[in-house]
Amino acid sequence: MRVEFVVDGLTLAGDLRVPAGAGPWPGLVFTGPFTGVRDQVTGLYAARLAERGYVTLSFDHRNWGESDGRPRRHEDPQGKLHDLRAAVSFLRSRSEVDAERIGAVGICLGGGYALKAAAFDPRVGVFAGIAGAYNNPYTMRSGMDYPAVLGSFAEVLERQDRGGPVEYLPAVAASGEAAMPGDEPYAYYGTERGASLFWSNEVTRASVRELVTMDNIMGADFLSPKPALIVHGVVDRFCSPEGAEEVYRRLDQPKRIVWLDAKEHIDLYDREPYVTQAVDATAAFLGEHL
């Protein structure tokens, strides 16, 4: 069912999926890939885990999809954490949900957000990250001319601060400039695979600044003793296996890492057998710990 909830004066749109039969059921809140909306990756995983006996909430974060917020299609890290907090509150208010059994599931960029949200929200009892991006500025700094990159975004923001229009670039492009350039992101978002009425192929330029400055991996240092599951492909050019290993190393028990024989990041978005393998691993772990 389509649902709405309010956070910071903004109305967010979501899809609530309830298993058949008598509840209350444990609840799961989902957050997903950069630029993604709820009827893409998070909706797929939410539907599959609802079949396993969980009330699931996939929703559009502020600025994205059908939810309120401006600038449109702008990445707001602190805002997304507020959204997740409000999503947990919404789940706990529903009669179908066992309010003491709430988990956070993040896919791609949402993996880091779900990790950080779960680490600092005592109402969330378990975390699962699938093909997660666990951003931290230390890693970003080591892979680029960091001062030059920050300087370029400072120029963009200064123009906007002085009254100029919000500046955008394509979210994906098979060639040329884009926030996520190259064949692999385009193969999902630029084709029927990721088609959605609520997704547009643009993102604010300032969003990329947020990606290279956010620190979500720190959640690994504060999550324990909550249980944590990491599911990741052995090859991933966009969300590195090394990042998943670093999160796992920094976590305390109980924790589990599951490696899938996927060769592309987007394999875990919608391709079989990888989605089923990820759902099976997540359902098994949640069955033990939630």
C-alpha positions as CSV (number, residue, x, y, z in Angstrom):
1,M,0.0,0.0,0.0
2,R,1.1,3.6,-0.7
3,V,1.8,5.5,2.5
4,E,3.1,8.9,3.5
5,F,4.9,10.2,6.6
6,V,6.3,13.5,7.6
7,V,9.8,14.6,8.7
8,D,11.1,18.1,9.1
9,G,7.9,19.4,7.5
10,L,8.4,17.3,4.4
11,T,6.0,14.6,3.2
12,L,7.8,11.4,2.1
13,A,6.1,8.8,-0.1
14,G,6.6,5.1,0.6
15,D,5.3,1.6,-0.1
16,L,4.4,-0.5,2.9
17,R,4.3,-4.3,2.3
18,V,2.6,-6.5,4.8
19,P,2.9,-10.3,4.8
20,A,-0.2,-12.5,4.6
21,G,-1.6,-13.9,7.8
22,A,-1.7,-12.7,11.4
23,G,0.8,-10.3,12.8
24,P,2.4,-8.4,14.2
25,W,5.5,-8.9,12.2
26,P,9.1,-7.6,12.5
27,G,9.6,-4.5,10.4
28,L,12.3,-3.5,8.0
29,V,13.2,0.0,6.7
30,F,15.1,0.2,3.4
31,T,17.4,2.8,1.9
32,G,19.1,2.4,-1.5
33,P,21.4,3.5,-4.3
34,F,22.5,7.0,-5.1
35,T,19.7,8.7,-7.2
36,G,17.5,5.6,-6.7
37,V,13.7,5.7,-6.0
38,R,11.5,3.3,-4.2
39,D,10.2,1.3,-7.2
40,Q,13.7,0.3,-8.3
41,V,16.2,-1.6,-6.1
42,T,14.7,-1.0,-2.7
43,G,11.3,-1.9,-3.9
44,L,12.5,-5.2,-5.2
45,Y,14.2,-6.2,-2.0
46,A,11.3,-5.0,0.1
47,A,8.9,-7.1,-1.9
48,R,11.1,-10.2,-1.6
49,L,11.6,-9.9,2.1
50,A,7.9,-9.2,2.7
51,E,7.4,-12.7,1.3
52,R,9.7,-14.0,4.1
53,G,7.5,-12.6,6.9
54,Y,8.6,-8.9,7.4
55,V,6.6,-5.7,7.1
56,T,8.8,-3.7,4.8
57,L,8.9,0.1,4.1
58,S,10.7,1.3,0.9
59,F,10.4,5.0,0.4
60,D,11.6,8.0,-1.6
61,H,14.1,10.1,0.4
62,R,13.6,13.9,0.5
63,N,14.4,15.5,-2.8
64,W,13.8,12.3,-4.7
65,G,10.9,10.5,-6.4
66,E,7.5,11.4,-5.1
67,S,8.7,12.9,-1.9
68,D,8.9,16.6,-1.0
69,G,12.2,18.5,-0.8
70,R,14.4,20.9,-2.7
71,P,16.7,21.2,-4.5
72,R,15.2,18.3,-6.5
73,R,17.5,15.3,-7.0
74,H,20.0,16.5,-4.4
75,E,21.9,14.2,-2.0
76,D,21.3,15.4,1.6
77,P,23.2,13.0,3.9
78,Q,22.0,14.4,7.2
79,G,18.5,14.7,5.8
80,K,18.6,11.1,4.7
81,L,19.4,10.1,8.3
82,H,16.5,12.1,9.5
83,D,14.3,10.4,7.0
84,L,15.4,7.0,8.3
85,R,14.7,8.0,11.8
86,A,11.2,9.1,10.8
87,A,10.7,5.9,8.8
88,V,11.4,3.8,11.9
89,S,8.9,5.9,13.9
90,F,6.4,5.3,11.2
91,L,6.9,1.5,11.2
92,R,6.7,1.4,15.0
93,S,3.3,3.2,14.8
94,R,1.7,0.5,12.6
95,S,-0.4,-2.2,14.2
96,E,1.0,-4.7,11.7
97,V,4.5,-4.2,13.1
98,D,6.2,-5.6,16.3
99,A,7.7,-2.3,17.4
100,E,10.5,-4.0,19.3
101,R,11.7,-5.8,16.2
102,I,13.0,-3.3,13.7
103,G,15.8,-3.7,11.2
104,A,17.6,-1.5,8.7
105,V,18.5,-2.8,5.3
106,G,20.7,-0.7,2.9
107,I,21.7,-1.4,-0.7
108,C,24.6,0.3,-2.4
109,L,24.9,3.9,-1.0
110,G,22.1,3.0,1.3
111,G,24.4,0.5,3.0
112,G,26.4,3.2,4.6
113,Y,23.3,5.2,5.6
114,A,21.6,2.2,7.1
115,L,24.8,1.3,9.0
116,K,25.1,4.8,10.5
117,A,21.3,5.1,11.2
118,A,21.3,1.7,13.0
119,A,24.4,2.6,15.0
120,F,22.8,5.6,16.6
121,D,19.2,4.6,16.8
122,P,18.5,2.3,19.8
123,R,15.2,1.3,18.2
124,V,16.9,-0.5,15.4
125,G,17.9,-4.0,16.4
126,V,19.9,-5.3,13.4
127,F,21.7,-4.0,10.3
128,A,22.1,-5.6,6.8
129,G,24.1,-4.1,4.0
130,I,23.9,-5.5,0.4
131,A,26.5,-4.3,-2.1
132,G,27.1,-1.5,0.3
133,A,29.0,1.8,-0.3
134,Y,30.6,2.7,3.1
135,N,31.8,6.1,2.2
136,N,34.5,7.9,4.2
137,P,36.6,10.9,3.2
138,Y,39.9,9.3,4.1
139,T,39.5,6.7,1.3
140,M,38.2,9.4,-1.1
141,R,41.1,11.7,-0.3
142,S,43.6,8.9,-1.2
143,G,42.1,8.4,-4.6
144,M,41.9,11.9,-6.0
145,D,43.3,15.4,-5.9
146,Y,41.1,16.2,-3.0
147,P,41.8,20.0,-2.6
148,A,41.1,20.5,-6.4
149,V,37.9,18.5,-6.3
150,L,36.6,20.4,-3.3
151,G,37.6,23.6,-4.9
152,S,35.5,22.9,-8.0
153,F,32.4,22.2,-5.9
154,A,33.1,25.3,-3.8
155,E,32.8,27.3,-7.1
156,V,29.5,25.7,-7.9
157,L,28.1,26.4,-4.5
158,E,29.3,30.0,-4.5
159,R,27.5,30.6,-7.7
160,Q,24.3,29.2,-6.2
161,D,24.8,31.1,-2.9
162,R,25.0,34.3,-5.0
163,G,21.6,33.6,-6.5
164,G,22.5,31.5,-9.5
165,P,20.4,28.5,-10.5
166,V,21.0,25.0,-9.0
167,E,23.5,23.3,-11.3
168,Y,22.8,19.7,-12.5
169,L,24.6,17.0,-14.5
170,P,23.4,13.7,-15.8
171,A,23.2,10.9,-13.2
172,V,24.4,8.3,-15.7
173,A,25.9,8.4,-19.2
174,A,27.5,5.6,-21.3
175,S,30.1,8.1,-22.2
176,G,30.9,11.7,-21.2
177,E,30.3,13.6,-18.0
178,A,27.9,12.1,-15.4
179,A,27.8,11.6,-11.6
180,M,28.0,7.8,-12.3
181,P,29.8,7.5,-15.7
182,G,30.3,4.4,-17.7
183,D,28.5,1.4,-19.2
184,E,27.6,-0.4,-15.9
185,P,25.5,2.3,-14.2
186,Y,24.0,3.2,-17.6
187,A,23.0,-0.5,-18.1
188,Y,20.7,-0.2,-15.2
189,Y,19.5,3.4,-15.0
190,G,19.7,4.2,-18.7
191,T,17.7,1.2,-19.9
192,E,14.4,-0.5,-19.2
193,R,16.0,-2.4,-16.4
194,G,15.7,0.6,-14.0
195,A,12.8,2.4,-15.7
196,S,10.6,4.4,-13.3
197,L,8.1,7.2,-13.7
198,F,9.7,8.9,-10.7
199,W,13.4,8.7,-11.7
200,S,15.1,11.4,-13.8
201,N,18.6,11.3,-15.3
202,E,20.0,14.3,-13.5
203,V,21.4,15.1,-10.1
204,T,22.8,18.3,-8.6
205,R,26.5,18.8,-9.0
206,A,26.7,19.5,-5.3
207,S,25.5,16.0,-4.6
208,V,28.9,14.6,-5.7
209,R,30.5,16.8,-3.1
210,E,28.4,15.1,-0.5
211,L,29.5,11.7,-1.7
212,V,33.2,12.5,-1.3
213,T,32.9,14.2,2.1
214,M,30.4,12.0,4.0
215,D,31.6,9.6,6.7
216,N,29.1,6.7,7.0
217,I,31.7,4.0,7.7
218,M,32.0,5.4,11.2
219,G,28.8,3.6,12.0
220,A,30.8,0.3,12.2
221,D,32.6,1.6,15.3
222,F,29.3,2.3,17.1
223,L,26.9,-0.4,15.9
224,S,27.9,-3.3,18.2
225,P,26.6,-5.2,20.0
226,K,23.8,-5.1,17.5
227,P,24.0,-7.9,14.9
228,A,25.4,-6.9,11.4
229,L,25.3,-8.7,8.1
230,I,27.4,-7.7,5.1
231,V,26.5,-9.2,1.7
232,H,28.8,-8.2,-1.2
233,G,30.0,-9.3,-4.6
234,V,33.6,-10.5,-5.0
235,V,34.1,-8.1,-7.8
236,D,32.6,-4.6,-7.5
237,R,34.1,-1.5,-9.3
238,F,31.7,0.9,-7.7
239,C,31.4,-0.2,-4.0
240,S,34.7,-1.8,-3.3
241,P,34.9,-5.3,-1.6
242,E,37.7,-3.7,0.4
243,G,35.2,-1.3,1.9
244,A,33.0,-4.1,2.9
245,E,35.9,-5.9,4.5
246,E,36.9,-2.8,6.4
247,V,33.4,-2.5,7.8
248,Y,33.4,-6.1,8.8
249,R,36.8,-5.8,10.5
250,R,35.6,-2.8,12.5
251,L,32.4,-4.5,13.7
252,D,32.3,-6.6,16.8
253,Q,30.3,-9.8,17.1
254,P,27.6,-10.9,16.2
255,K,28.5,-10.3,12.6
256,R,28.5,-12.2,9.3
257,I,29.9,-11.5,5.9
258,V,28.6,-13.3,2.8
259,W,30.5,-13.2,-0.5
260,L,28.5,-13.7,-3.7
261,D,30.2,-14.6,-7.0
262,A,28.9,-11.4,-8.7
263,K,31.1,-9.6,-11.2
264,E,29.3,-6.3,-11.5
265,H,27.9,-4.0,-8.8
266,I,24.5,-3.9,-10.5
267,D,24.3,-7.7,-10.5
268,L,22.9,-7.3,-6.9
269,Y,20.3,-4.7,-8.1
270,D,18.1,-7.1,-10.1
271,R,19.9,-10.1,-11.6
272,E,19.5,-13.7,-10.6
273,P,20.8,-15.8,-8.9
274,Y,22.4,-12.9,-7.0
275,V,19.2,-11.2,-5.7
276,T,17.8,-14.5,-4.4
277,Q,21.2,-15.3,-2.8
278,A,21.2,-11.9,-1.1
279,V,17.6,-12.3,0.0
280,D,18.3,-15.8,1.4
281,A,21.3,-14.6,3.3
282,T,19.5,-11.6,4.7
283,A,16.4,-13.6,5.7
284,A,18.5,-16.3,7.4
285,F,20.4,-13.7,9.4
286,L,17.3,-11.7,10.4
287,G,15.7,-15.0,11.4
288,E,18.5,-15.6,13.9
289,H,18.8,-12.0,15.3
290,L,15.5,-10.1,14.8
